[in-house]
Amino acid sequence: MFLKKLALASIMTLTASSAFAACEISGRVSIVGNEFPAIHAVANGAKECSGGEVKANLTADHQKINVAGMSGNPAEYTTAIIANSSIAALMNENVIRPIDDLVAKYGQNLKKNQLITVSGKVMAVAFMANAQHLVYRKDILEKAGLQPPKTYEEMLAGAKVIRDKGLLQNPLGGAYKAGWNLGQEFNNMYIGHGGEFFKPGTAEPSINNEAGVAALKMMKALSEYMNPDFLTHDSNATSSEWKAGNVAMMNMWGSRMEPLKDPAQSEKVVVENTTLASPMTVGGGSTPATTLWWDGWTVAKNISDEDAAATFQAMANGIDPSQLDSEMSTLAVWLIDGYKPTPAAVGVFAAAKMNATPYPMLPFIGLLHTALGAEIVDFMLGKESAEQALADVEAAYTAAAKEKGFLK
Amino acid sequence: MKHRTFFWFFLPTATAMLLFIAYPIISIITQSFYTPHEAVLIVSEVCDPFGCKEETTVDQEATNALRVSKPAGNFVGWNIYLDRGHLATTEVAEAWRSREGLGDFFNALGNLPFYRAMAFTLTYTFVVTPMLIIVGFMIALGVNSLHRQLKGLVIFFSLLPMIITPLIGSLILFWMLDSRGILGSALQWMANDPSLSMKASTGLTWVMLMVYGVWHAAPFAFVVFYAGLQTLPQDTLEAARIDGANRWQQVKHVIIPHLMPLVTFVALIQLMDNFRVFEPIVSFNAEAHATSLSWIIYNDLQGETRQLSAASTTSVLTIIGVAILLSPVLVRTWRDFKGKT
């Protein structure tokens, strides 16, 4: 895996350095961001620029360091690569700047829908989209005589058939690890049931209702058909279960589809039969039980205008349409002009087409997400009722939101 | 030593202690009494690749004005200490009033993050500490009676669990104990239950964490006791043998009394360490079943919105917890010291 990434990275730098040498900057560029192939590709594109120093710190722990690294004056990081969940933290701390002037000057190759605007000011430039959606094993569904599920109810019924026929003991998968992942699965299911997280216009939680209870009950029902260790399985562990051929259906991130079909990582029968599909609905609703995500980059506030301009130019070069070769196209669902969807993008496009709800960009959503991940565990373990779990979530969130000044 | 000499001799240490121990403690105590300013919320239009809509955002200018006027934040006194994430006084009082028997009360208590963490932390501390002392002592006795040429090799292997970084050590064990791992499958075979999973049951997760705790820390006790054994008074031991003491009696009446001060030392260090149990919980992905105070601090700091005040408060509570835990030993040491002077 590492070798592969390394090879990929070096190929990119090679092609890059020979193909595009047009990017000239005069200033310092320092990138902080998450660590996966698509982000590496963008950072490598930024590094092609000459005339100034470009360095990147890409790590899974980026969220723990980006605010601190951008709070100083001058800021250590001149840009942070973030998603719609994490831009709120940067805006709350006021460490990123509006970039309208830079977009006007250097953003000719950006599409309008790439610009993230808040009250009319551009705060970030998005470059890729992501969503969780259904992926299933064609062979197992055929053997069980099942159609690919359109709803979670069908998925549940199908799981029972597969288990009863003895095809697989635990046919369902899901990133249900206690904490962020479990909270995210609740978000999906709650949105699918038509729930609203907050009372409109306030930071007051409103999840202890029928939709919340129904969402939890569906999650519990699904978990009966998962590996009993599901509360310790994140996206990585769930993907491993899939690659080993232990799972027939799961709701998984679009950005994780490519490795599932990689013969070097998956069993042969898995590679041949892994099929992507649209996200499912639940409880008779029409909104799919999933959220839409974007990844993008920002420009730090506490840096000189020269560095800001250099940062913008370098990052814009990283996501320039000319970067999109066949290698880079498969890494993500790019929002870049000229991107042609690859087979790995089917699910994410379907999610967008079904008008899936974007993950909310609210300043206090992170606190609710954390509270969810910690407090619904007792319900999943069968230790308390759904109503009690949701009341606990609201109480935990309220305590945290009071501390952070979102609630009085 | 003259006072003047002592002063210059001690100055570097004192400076380092002030800088690296006292100052951070003062800092977290301060932070635990302050919270960030109230966020001024406004509704504005937010656009992203999927469309535009009205969303609540923070009014940067208004919030910034508040920040500038009072840089330290809002003074909230004991509010954070008493809120649901910490001592939860209101919730505890409510649970006590509406209890239907003690069991019900403790159930309600276990639903609050602080008390849930304390339940595991204390159980872990008081099970693991004595166990690792016993195991470490047995290894030390065993190694001490080995042939001289074997000793080096055996000592090296006995120390391995301590040398391995805790995060890595627990991760290795975590994979081996997976229901598809070598130990997990072995346990399923022995229990004749193919659905047995260590990670799915709270009780077994606790056992797993405690076994790891003993495995990891026993070498520390072993090294200390082994060093102590090298200073055993041979004539006392010989006298005991002449009096007809068997091996067990020698251990009980000569070796253990000789090693007693070391037992106190190991217990002191390990009580402190075990109270701060953290790495195995992270590596074992065990937060669904077991949390600790250190884990709460970590969790408060790692979310998309960091809760510095909450984390500081839990840190202060951890320090208080360690102080209470160590007080009997500290009081005894102090008495011994007074007795000598």
Chai-1 contact restraints between the chains, C-beta under 6 A:
chainA,res_idxA,chainB,res_idxB,connection_type,confidence,min_distance_angstrom,max_distance_angstrom,comment,restraint_id
A,S85,B,E304,contact,1.0,0.0,6.0,A-B,restraint_1
A,S86,B,E304,contact,1.0,0.0,6.0,A-B,restraint_2
A,A89,B,E304,contact,1.0,0.0,6.0,A-B,restraint_3
A,A89,B,T305,contact,1.0,0.0,6.0,A-B,restraint_4
A,N92,B,V58,contact,1.0,0.0,6.0,A-B,restraint_5
A,N94,B,Q60,contact,1.0,0.0,6.0,A-B,restraint_6
A,N113,B,P49,contact,1.0,0.0,6.0,A-B,restraint_7
A,I116,B,D48,contact,1.0,0.0,6.0,A-B,restraint_8
A,T117,B,C47,contact,1.0,0.0,6.0,A-B,restraint_9
A,V118,B,V46,contact,1.0,0.0,6.0,A-B,restraint_10
A,V118,B,T57,contact,1.0,0.0,6.0,A-B,restraint_11
A,S119,B,S44,contact,1.0,0.0,6.0,A-B,restraint_12
A,A126,B,P49,contact,1.0,0.0,6.0,A-B,restraint_13
A,A178,B,E287,contact,1.0,0.0,6.0,A-B,restraint_14
A,A178,B,A288,contact,1.0,0.0,6.0,A-B,restraint_15
A,G201,B,V43,contact,1.0,0.0,6.0,A-B,restraint_16
A,P228,B,S197,contact,1.0,0.0,6.0,A-B,restraint_17
A,P228,B,A200,contact,1.0,0.0,6.0,A-B,restraint_18
A,D229,B,S197,contact,1.0,0.0,6.0,A-B,restraint_19
A,D229,B,K199,contact,1.0,0.0,6.0,A-B,restraint_20
A,D229,B,A200,contact,1.0,0.0,6.0,A-B,restraint_21
A,L231,B,A288,contact,1.0,0.0,6.0,A-B,restraint_22
A,T232,B,K199,contact,1.0,0.0,6.0,A-B,restraint_23
A,T232,B,N285,contact,1.0,0.0,6.0,A-B,restraint_24
A,L292,B,F50,contact,1.0,0.0,6.0,A-B,restraint_25
A,W294,B,D48,contact,1.0,0.0,6.0,A-B,restraint_26
A,W294,B,P49,contact,1.0,0.0,6.0,A-B,restraint_27
A,L335,B,P49,contact,1.0,0.0,6.0,A-B,restraint_28
A,P358,B,F50,contact,1.0,0.0,6.0,A-B,restraint_29
A,M361,B,V46,contact,1.0,0.0,6.0,A-B,restraint_30
A,L362,B,T56,contact,1.0,0.0,6.0,A-B,restraint_31
A,P363,B,V58,contact,1.0,0.0,6.0,A-B,restraint_32
A,G366,B,G303,contact,1.0,0.0,6.0,A-B,restraint_33
A,G366,B,E304,contact,1.0,0.0,6.0,A-B,restraint_34
A,G366,B,T305,contact,1.0,0.0,6.0,A-B,restraint_35
A,L367,B,T305,contact,1.0,0.0,6.0,A-B,restraint_36
A,T370,B,G303,contact,1.0,0.0,6.0,A-B,restraint_37
A,V377,B,A288,contact,1.0,0.0,6.0,A-B,restraint_38
A,A395,B,R84,contact,1.0,0.0,6.0,A-B,restraint_39
A,A399,B,D83,contact,1.0,0.0,6.0,A-B,restraint_40
A,A399,B,R84,contact,1.0,0.0,6.0,A-B,restraint_41
A,A399,B,G85,contact,1.0,0.0,6.0,A-B,restraint_42
A,A400,B,Q307,contact,1.0,0.0,6.0,A-B,restraint_43
A,E403,B,T35,contact,1.0,0.0,6.0,A-B,restraint_44
A,E403,B,Q307,contact,1.0,0.0,6.0,A-B,restraint_45
A,E403,B,S309,contact,1.0,0.0,6.0,A-B,restraint_46
A,E403,B,A310,contact,1.0,0.0,6.0,A-B,restraint_47
A,K404,B,P36,contact,1.0,0.0,6.0,A-B,restraint_48
A,G405,B,P36,contact,1.0,0.0,6.0,A-B,restraint_49
A,G405,B,H37,contact,1.0,0.0,6.0,A-B,restraint_50
A,G405,B,E38,contact,1.0,0.0,6.0,A-B,restraint_51
A,G405,B,A39,contact,1.0,0.0,6.0,A-B,restraint_52
A,F406,B,A39,contact,1.0,0.0,6.0,A-B,restraint_53
